[in-house]
Amino acid sequence: MNTEKLPVRELFGFLREPFMPDPATIWLDDRRRETLELLAELVKRRGFAVLTGPAGCGKTILLGHLCSQLGGNTHRIIYVACAECGPADMLRLVCAGLDLEPTLGRSRTIKRIADRVAEMKGITPVVVIDEAQSLPQATLEAIRVTCSGGLDAKNRFAVIMAGADEFLAQLTLRVCEPLRQRVTVYAEVAPLDRNQAHDYLRHRFETAGASTEIIAGSAFSLLFDITNGVPRRIDKLADEALRRAAREGTLAVGLDHVQRAARTVFGTRAEAQS
């Protein structure tokens, strides 16, 4: 076979792009599987959870996988990824997720939301907030008031707030104490160690259709060192290294492919490791 300058998919035998985000084929280690179980239990009983971790470690795709497992007939997912979203914006997003028209006045809107949730017999509304560290404190308070219970003390919603590690520090502020007291589940995701990163890459390639090890030895070691085990960085670097290997018609990614790919996607190796 003449492999010169073949496309990545044809050269390596992929049936699809290996680094396209796909919650259906997510890679899970024991810690991430446990995190999913904790969040799923939280959803069942309704309450507040916090998911934290460094950027690029997989919080969003983990939440996507969780939401994909929640039946549409039994759950109403309201996903919010709006940096610096104000309280009024947040209420409008919740209303839209419940097929409500917002009314004038915060108190009336919250009352309408509570009434709608009470009508949703057998359906659990789930509010998933991404990039929670970017939300103003007033918005976090609006979330607490809207989603907490009424006189019966039962929470109206399951709320999962995902954010960078600094979100935990934000919750320790006195002004956030009422919200922090509502949180009953804390979970985190972390960068991968060397063995996990190897398993992660192998999973990515196998679920895309490849049957051979493509990045191994010194090439994999360099890739891991440059990315520090952060999955998003692994994806970017491995994807570019694959493309360089394909342009040369090489059936495996070599050390030089990783080095040159790092300069392309991160600028320089030194910057990639910072």
DAWO-V383607 format. One record per pair of residues at least 24 apart in sequence whose ideal C-beta (glycine too) atoms are under 10 Angstrom apart, sorted by the first residue. I is the first residue (numbers start at 1). J is the second residue. D is the distance in whole Angstrom. If there is no record, write none. Layout:
# DAWO-V383607
I & J & D
I & J & D
This chain:
# DAWO-V383607
1 & 249 & 9
1 & 251 & 10
2 & 249 & 8
3 & 245 & 10
3 & 246 & 9
3 & 248 & 9
3 & 249 & 4
3 & 250 & 8
3 & 251 & 7
4 & 246 & 10
4 & 247 & 9
4 & 248 & 8
4 & 249 & 4
4 & 250 & 10
5 & 246 & 7
5 & 247 & 6
5 & 248 & 8
5 & 249 & 6
6 & 246 & 6
6 & 247 & 9
6 & 248 & 10
6 & 249 & 6
6 & 250 & 10
6 & 251 & 10
7 & 243 & 9
7 & 246 & 6
7 & 247 & 10
8 & 208 & 10
8 & 239 & 8
8 & 242 & 5
8 & 243 & 6
8 & 244 & 10
8 & 245 & 8
8 & 246 & 5
8 & 247 & 9
9 & 208 & 8
9 & 209 & 8
9 & 210 & 10
9 & 242 & 10
9 & 246 & 9
10 & 246 & 8
11 & 210 & 10
11 & 214 & 10
11 & 242 & 9
11 & 245 & 8
11 & 246 & 5
11 & 247 & 10
11 & 248 & 10
11 & 249 & 7
11 & 250 & 8
11 & 251 & 7
12 & 205 & 8
12 & 208 & 8
12 & 209 & 9
12 & 210 & 5
12 & 211 & 10
12 & 212 & 8
12 & 214 & 6
12 & 242 & 7
12 & 245 & 8
12 & 246 & 7
12 & 251 & 8
12 & 252 & 9
12 & 253 & 9
13 & 205 & 9
13 & 208 & 9
13 & 209 & 6
13 & 210 & 5
13 & 211 & 7
13 & 212 & 8
13 & 214 & 10
13 & 251 & 10
14 & 204 & 10
14 & 205 & 8
14 & 207 & 10
14 & 208 & 4
14 & 209 & 5
14 & 210 & 6
14 & 214 & 10
14 & 242 & 9
15 & 207 & 9
15 & 208 & 6
15 & 209 & 3
15 & 210 & 9
16 & 207 & 9
16 & 208 & 5
16 & 209 & 7
17 & 208 & 7
17 & 239 & 8
17 & 242 & 10
18 & 201 & 9
18 & 203 & 10
18 & 204 & 5
18 & 205 & 6
18 & 206 & 9
18 & 207 & 8
18 & 208 & 4
18 & 209 & 8
18 & 210 & 7
18 & 214 & 9
18 & 235 & 9
18 & 238 & 8
18 & 239 & 8
18 & 242 & 8
19 & 201 & 10
19 & 204 & 6
19 & 205 & 10
19 & 208 & 8
19 & 231 & 10
19 & 232 & 10
19 & 234 & 9
19 & 235 & 4
19 & 236 & 8
19 & 238 & 7
19 & 239 & 5
19 & 240 & 10
19 & 242 & 9
20 & 204 & 10
20 & 208 & 9
20 & 235 & 9
20 & 239 & 10
21 & 58 & 10
21 & 60 & 8
21 & 61 & 6
21 & 64 & 8
21 & 232 & 10
21 & 235 & 9
22 & 61 & 8
22 & 64 & 9
22 & 65 & 9
22 & 68 & 10
22 & 204 & 10
22 & 207 & 8
22 & 208 & 9
23 & 60 & 9
23 & 61 & 6
23 & 62 & 8
23 & 63 & 9
23 & 64 & 4
23 & 65 & 4
23 & 66 & 8
23 & 67 & 8
23 & 68 & 5
23 & 69 & 9
24 & 64 & 9
24 & 65 & 8
24 & 68 & 7
24 & 69 & 10
24 & 207 & 9
25 & 65 & 9
25 & 203 & 8
25 & 204 & 9
25 & 206 & 9
25 & 207 & 4
25 & 208 & 8
26 & 58 & 8
26 & 61 & 6
26 & 62 & 7
26 & 64 & 8
26 & 65 & 5
26 & 66 & 10
26 & 68 & 9
26 & 203 & 9
26 & 207 & 9
27 & 58 & 8
27 & 61 & 9
27 & 192 & 9
27 & 196 & 9
27 & 199 & 7
27 & 200 & 5
27 & 201 & 9
27 & 202 & 9
27 & 203 & 4
27 & 204 & 7
27 & 207 & 8
27 & 231 & 8
28 & 58 & 10
28 & 62 & 8
28 & 65 & 8
28 & 200 & 10
28 & 203 & 9
29 & 189 & 10
29 & 190 & 10
29 & 192 & 8
29 & 193 & 9
29 & 195 & 9
29 & 196 & 6
29 & 199 & 7
29 & 200 & 8
30 & 196 & 10
31 & 187 & 9
31 & 188 & 9
31 & 189 & 8
31 & 190 & 7
31 & 196 & 9
32 & 57 & 10
32 & 58 & 7
32 & 61 & 10
32 & 62 & 6
32 & 65 & 9
32 & 187 & 9
32 & 189 & 6
32 & 190 & 9
32 & 196 & 10
34 & 187 & 8
35 & 59 & 10
35 & 62 & 7
35 & 66 & 9
35 & 185 & 9
35 & 187 & 4
35 & 188 & 8
35 & 189 & 7
36 & 62 & 7
36 & 63 & 9
36 & 65 & 7
36 & 66 & 6
36 & 69 & 8
36 & 187 & 9
37 & 66 & 10
37 & 187 & 10
38 & 184 & 10
38 & 185 & 5
38 & 186 & 9
38 & 187 & 6
39 & 63 & 8
39 & 66 & 6
39 & 67 & 10
39 & 126 & 10
39 & 128 & 10
39 & 158 & 9
39 & 160 & 6
39 & 162 & 10
39 & 185 & 7
39 & 187 & 7
40 & 66 & 7
40 & 69 & 7
40 & 70 & 8
40 & 158 & 10
41 & 184 & 10
41 & 185 & 8
42 & 66 & 10
42 & 126 & 10
42 & 158 & 6
42 & 159 & 9
42 & 160 & 7
42 & 183 & 10
42 & 184 & 7
42 & 185 & 5
42 & 187 & 9
43 & 67 & 10
43 & 69 & 10
43 & 70 & 7
43 & 74 & 10
43 & 75 & 7
43 & 77 & 10
43 & 124 & 6
43 & 126 & 6
43 & 128 & 10
43 & 157 & 10
43 & 158 & 4
43 & 159 & 10
43 & 160 & 8
43 & 185 & 10
44 & 124 & 8
44 & 158 & 8
45 & 124 & 9
45 & 154 & 10
45 & 155 & 8
45 & 158 & 8
45 & 184 & 9
45 & 185 & 10
46 & 117 & 10
46 & 124 & 6
46 & 125 & 9
46 & 126 & 9
46 & 147 & 9
46 & 149 & 9
46 & 154 & 7
46 & 155 & 4
46 & 156 & 7
46 & 157 & 6
46 & 158 & 5
46 & 159 & 8
47 & 147 & 9
47 & 148 & 10
47 & 149 & 10
47 & 154 & 10
47 & 155 & 5
47 & 157 & 9
47 & 158 & 6
47 & 159 & 7
47 & 160 & 10
47 & 182 & 7
47 & 183 & 8
47 & 184 & 5
47 & 185 & 7
48 & 127 & 9
48 & 143 & 9
48 & 144 & 8
48 & 147 & 7
48 & 148 & 8
48 & 155 & 7
48 & 157 & 9
48 & 158 & 8
48 & 159 & 5
48 & 160 & 8
48 & 161 & 7
48 & 179 & 7
48 & 180 & 9
48 & 181 & 9
48 & 182 & 4
48 & 183 & 5
48 & 184 & 7
48 & 185 & 8
49 & 128 & 10
49 & 158 & 8
49 & 159 & 7
49 & 160 & 5
49 & 161 & 7
49 & 162 & 9
49 & 182 & 10
49 & 183 & 7
49 & 184 & 7
49 & 185 & 4
49 & 186 & 7
49 & 187 & 7
50 & 129 & 10
50 & 132 & 8
50 & 159 & 9
50 & 160 & 8
50 & 161 & 5
50 & 162 & 8
50 & 163 & 8
50 & 167 & 7
50 & 168 & 7
50 & 171 & 7
50 & 179 & 10
50 & 180 & 9
50 & 183 & 5
50 & 184 & 10
50 & 185 & 7
50 & 186 & 5
50 & 187 & 7
50 & 188 & 9
51 & 128 & 9
51 & 129 & 10
51 & 130 & 9
51 & 132 & 9
51 & 160 & 6
51 & 161 & 7
51 & 162 & 4
51 & 163 & 8
51 & 167 & 9
51 & 185 & 9
51 & 186 & 8
51 & 187 & 5
51 & 188 & 7
51 & 189 & 7
52 & 132 & 9
52 & 133 & 9
52 & 161 & 9
52 & 162 & 7
52 & 163 & 6
52 & 164 & 7
52 & 165 & 5
52 & 166 & 9
52 & 167 & 6
52 & 168 & 6
52 & 171 & 10
52 & 186 & 8
52 & 187 & 8
52 & 188 & 5
52 & 189 & 8
52 & 190 & 10
53 & 162 & 8
53 & 163 & 9
53 & 164 & 8
53 & 165 & 7
53 & 167 & 10
53 & 187 & 9
53 & 188 & 5
53 & 189 & 4
53 & 190 & 6
53 & 191 & 8
53 & 230 & 10
54 & 164 & 7
54 & 165 & 7
54 & 188 & 9
54 & 189 & 8
54 & 190 & 7
54 & 191 & 7
54 & 228 & 9
54 & 230 & 7
54 & 232 & 10
55 & 131 & 10
55 & 163 & 10
55 & 164 & 6
55 & 165 & 9
55 & 230 & 8
55 & 232 & 7
55 & 233 & 10
56 & 189 & 10
56 & 191 & 8
56 & 227 & 9
56 & 228 & 10
56 & 229 & 10
56 & 230 & 4
56 & 231 & 6
56 & 232 & 3
56 & 233 & 6
56 & 234 & 9
56 & 235 & 9
56 & 236 & 9
57 & 164 & 10
57 & 188 & 9
57 & 189 & 5
57 & 190 & 6
57 & 191 & 6
57 & 192 & 8
57 & 229 & 9
57 & 230 & 6
57 & 231 & 6
57 & 232 & 8
57 & 233 & 10
58 & 189 & 5
58 & 190 & 10
58 & 191 & 10
58 & 192 & 9
58 & 200 & 10
58 & 230 & 9
58 & 231 & 5
58 & 232 & 8
59 & 130 & 7
59 & 131 & 9
59 & 132 & 10
59 & 160 & 10
59 & 162 & 5
59 & 163 & 8
59 & 164 & 9
59 & 187 & 10
59 & 188 & 9
59 & 189 & 6
60 & 128 & 9
60 & 130 & 6
60 & 131 & 9
60 & 162 & 7
60 & 232 & 10
61 & 189 & 10
61 & 231 & 8
61 & 232 & 9
62 & 162 & 8
62 & 187 & 9
62 & 189 & 6
63 & 126 & 10
63 & 128 & 5
63 & 129 & 10
63 & 130 & 7
63 & 160 & 7
63 & 162 & 6
64 & 128 & 9
64 & 130 & 10
66 & 126 & 9
66 & 128 & 8
66 & 160 & 8
67 & 126 & 7
67 & 128 & 7
67 & 160 & 9
70 & 124 & 8
70 & 126 & 7
70 & 158 & 9
71 & 123 & 10
71 & 124 & 10
72 & 123 & 9
73 & 122 & 8
73 & 123 & 8
74 & 122 & 7
74 & 123 & 6
74 & 124 & 7
75 & 120 & 10
75 & 123 & 7
75 & 124 & 5
75 & 125 & 8
75 & 126 & 6
75 & 158 & 8
76 & 116 & 10
76 & 117 & 9
76 & 120 & 7
76 & 123 & 6
76 & 124 & 7
76 & 125 & 5
76 & 126 & 7
76 & 127 & 9
76 & 157 & 9
77 & 124 & 10
77 & 125 & 8
77 & 126 & 5
77 & 127 & 8
77 & 128 & 7
77 & 158 & 10
78 & 125 & 7
78 & 126 & 7
78 & 127 & 5
78 & 128 & 7
78 & 129 & 9
78 & 147 & 10
78 & 157 & 8
78 & 159 & 10
79 & 126 & 9
79 & 127 & 8
79 & 128 & 5
79 & 129 & 8
79 & 130 & 7
79 & 160 & 10
80 & 127 & 7
80 & 128 & 7
80 & 129 & 5
80 & 130 & 7
80 & 131 & 9
80 & 132 & 9
80 & 135 & 9
80 & 139 & 10
80 & 143 & 9
80 & 161 & 9
81 & 128 & 9
81 & 129 & 8
81 & 130 & 4
81 & 131 & 6
81 & 132 & 10
81 & 134 & 10
81 & 162 & 9
82 & 129 & 9
82 & 130 & 9
82 & 131 & 8
82 & 134 & 8
82 & 135 & 8
82 & 139 & 9
83 & 130 & 9
83 & 131 & 5
83 & 132 & 10
83 & 133 & 9
83 & 134 & 4
83 & 135 & 8
84 & 131 & 9
84 & 134 & 6
84 & 135 & 7
84 & 136 & 7
84 & 139 & 8
85 & 129 & 9
85 & 131 & 9
85 & 134 & 8
85 & 135 & 6
85 & 136 & 8
85 & 139 & 6
85 & 142 & 10
85 & 143 & 10
86 & 135 & 9
86 & 136 & 7
86 & 138 & 7
86 & 139 & 6
86 & 142 & 9
87 & 135 & 10
87 & 136 & 8
87 & 137 & 10
87 & 138 & 5
87 & 139 & 5
87 & 140 & 9
87 & 141 & 7
87 & 142 & 4
87 & 143 & 9
87 & 145 & 9
87 & 146 & 9
88 & 138 & 10
88 & 139 & 9
88 & 142 & 8
89 & 139 & 8
89 & 142 & 9
90 & 127 & 9
90 & 129 & 9
90 & 135 & 8
90 & 136 & 10
90 & 138 & 9
90 & 139 & 5
90 & 140 & 9
90 & 142 & 5
90 & 143 & 6
90 & 146 & 8
91 & 139 & 9
91 & 142 & 6
91 & 143 & 9
91 & 145 & 10
91 & 146 & 7
93 & 127 & 9
93 & 129 & 10
94 & 125 & 8
94 & 127 & 7
94 & 142 & 9
94 & 143 & 9
94 & 146 & 6
94 & 147 & 8
94 & 157 & 8
95 & 146 & 10
97 & 125 & 7
97 & 126 & 9
97 & 127 & 8
98 & 125 & 7
106 & 142 & 8
106 & 145 & 9
106 & 146 & 9
107 & 145 & 9
109 & 142 & 10
109 & 146 & 8
110 & 142 & 8
110 & 145 & 6
110 & 146 & 5
110 & 147 & 10
110 & 156 & 10
111 & 150 & 10
113 & 146 & 6
113 & 147 & 9
113 & 156 & 8
113 & 157 & 9
114 & 146 & 8
114 & 147 & 10
114 & 148 & 10
114 & 149 & 9
114 & 150 & 6
114 & 156 & 6
116 & 156 & 10
117 & 146 & 10
117 & 147 & 9
117 & 155 & 10
117 & 156 & 5
117 & 157 & 7
118 & 150 & 9
118 & 156 & 8
120 & 156 & 10
124 & 156 & 10
124 & 157 & 8
124 & 158 & 6
125 & 156 & 7
125 & 157 & 5
125 & 158 & 7
125 & 159 & 9
126 & 157 & 7
126 & 158 & 5
126 & 159 & 8
126 & 160 & 7
127 & 156 & 10
127 & 157 & 5
127 & 158 & 7
127 & 159 & 5
127 & 160 & 7
127 & 161 & 9
128 & 158 & 9
128 & 159 & 8
128 & 160 & 5
128 & 161 & 8
128 & 162 & 7
129 & 159 & 7
129 & 160 & 7
129 & 161 & 5
129 & 162 & 7
129 & 163 & 8
130 & 160 & 9
130 & 161 & 9
130 & 162 & 5
130 & 163 & 8
131 & 161 & 10
131 & 162 & 8
131 & 163 & 6
131 & 164 & 8
131 & 167 & 9
132 & 159 & 10
132 & 160 & 9
132 & 161 & 4
132 & 162 & 6
132 & 163 & 4
132 & 164 & 9
132 & 167 & 5
132 & 170 & 8
132 & 171 & 9
133 & 161 & 9
133 & 162 & 9
133 & 163 & 4
133 & 164 & 5
133 & 165 & 8
133 & 166 & 5
133 & 167 & 4
133 & 168 & 9
133 & 169 & 9
133 & 170 & 6
133 & 171 & 10
134 & 163 & 8
134 & 164 & 9
134 & 167 & 9
135 & 161 & 8
135 & 163 & 8
135 & 167 & 9
135 & 170 & 9
137 & 170 & 8
137 & 173 & 8
137 & 175 & 6
137 & 176 & 6
137 & 179 & 9
138 & 175 & 10
140 & 167 & 10
140 & 170 & 8
140 & 171 & 8
140 & 175 & 9
140 & 176 & 6
140 & 178 & 10
140 & 179 & 6
140 & 180 & 10
141 & 175 & 8
141 & 176 & 8
141 & 178 & 7
141 & 179 & 7
143 & 179 & 7
143 & 182 & 10
144 & 176 & 9
144 & 178 & 6
144 & 179 & 4
144 & 180 & 9
144 & 181 & 9
144 & 182 & 6
144 & 183 & 10
145 & 178 & 9
145 & 179 & 9
147 & 179 & 10
147 & 182 & 8
148 & 178 & 9
148 & 179 & 9
148 & 182 & 6
149 & 182 & 10
155 & 182 & 8
155 & 184 & 10
159 & 183 & 9
160 & 185 & 9
160 & 187 & 9
162 & 187 & 9
162 & 189 & 9
165 & 190 & 10
189 & 231 & 9
190 & 229 & 8
190 & 230 & 9
191 & 227 & 8
191 & 228 & 6
191 & 229 & 4
191 & 230 & 5
191 & 231 & 8
191 & 233 & 9
191 & 234 & 9
192 & 224 & 8
192 & 227 & 9
192 & 228 & 9
192 & 229 & 4
192 & 230 & 8
192 & 231 & 7
192 & 234 & 8
193 & 224 & 9
193 & 229 & 6
194 & 220 & 9
194 & 221 & 8
194 & 224 & 6
194 & 225 & 9
194 & 229 & 7
195 & 224 & 10
196 & 224 & 10
196 & 229 & 7
196 & 231 & 9
197 & 223 & 8
197 & 224 & 5
197 & 227 & 8
197 & 228 & 10
197 & 229 & 5
197 & 230 & 9
197 & 231 & 8
197 & 234 & 6
197 & 238 & 10
198 & 223 & 10
198 & 224 & 8
200 & 229 & 9
200 & 231 & 6
200 & 234 & 7
200 & 235 & 9
200 & 238 & 10
201 & 231 & 10
201 & 234 & 7
201 & 235 & 9
201 & 238 & 6
204 & 231 & 9
204 & 234 & 9
204 & 235 & 8
204 & 238 & 8
204 & 239 & 10
205 & 238 & 9
205 & 242 & 9
212 & 251 & 8
212 & 252 & 8
213 & 252 & 8
213 & 253 & 10
214 & 238 & 9
214 & 241 & 9
214 & 242 & 7
214 & 245 & 8
214 & 250 & 10
214 & 251 & 8
214 & 252 & 6
214 & 253 & 6
215 & 241 & 7
215 & 242 & 8
215 & 245 & 9
215 & 252 & 7
215 & 253 & 4
215 & 254 & 9
215 & 257 & 9
215 & 258 & 8
216 & 252 & 7
216 & 253 & 8
216 & 254 & 10
217 & 252 & 9
217 & 253 & 10
217 & 254 & 9
217 & 255 & 8
218 & 254 & 8
218 & 255 & 5
218 & 258 & 9
219 & 245 & 9
219 & 252 & 8
219 & 253 & 5
219 & 254 & 5
219 & 255 & 5
219 & 256 & 9
219 & 257 & 7
219 & 258 & 5
219 & 259 & 9
220 & 253 & 8
220 & 255 & 10
220 & 258 & 8
221 & 255 & 9
221 & 258 & 9
222 & 254 & 10
222 & 255 & 6
222 & 256 & 10
222 & 257 & 10
222 & 258 & 5
222 & 259 & 7
222 & 261 & 10
222 & 262 & 8
222 & 269 & 9
223 & 253 & 8
223 & 255 & 9
223 & 257 & 10
223 & 258 & 5
223 & 259 & 10
223 & 261 & 9
223 & 262 & 8
224 & 258 & 10
225 & 258 & 10
225 & 262 & 10
225 & 269 & 9
225 & 272 & 9
225 & 273 & 7
226 & 258 & 7
226 & 259 & 9
226 & 261 & 9
226 & 262 & 5
226 & 265 & 10
226 & 266 & 7
226 & 269 & 6
226 & 270 & 10
226 & 271 & 10
226 & 272 & 5
226 & 273 & 6
227 & 258 & 10
227 & 262 & 9
227 & 266 & 9
227 & 272 & 7
227 & 273 & 9
228 & 272 & 9
228 & 273 & 7
228 & 274 & 9
233 & 262 & 10
233 & 265 & 8
233 & 266 & 8
233 & 272 & 8
235 & 265 & 10
236 & 261 & 9
236 & 262 & 10
236 & 264 & 9
236 & 265 & 5
236 & 266 & 8
236 & 272 & 10
237 & 261 & 6
237 & 262 & 6
237 & 264 & 9
237 & 265 & 6
237 & 266 & 7
237 & 272 & 8
238 & 265 & 10
239 & 265 & 8
240 & 264 & 5
240 & 265 & 5
240 & 266 & 9
241 & 265 & 9
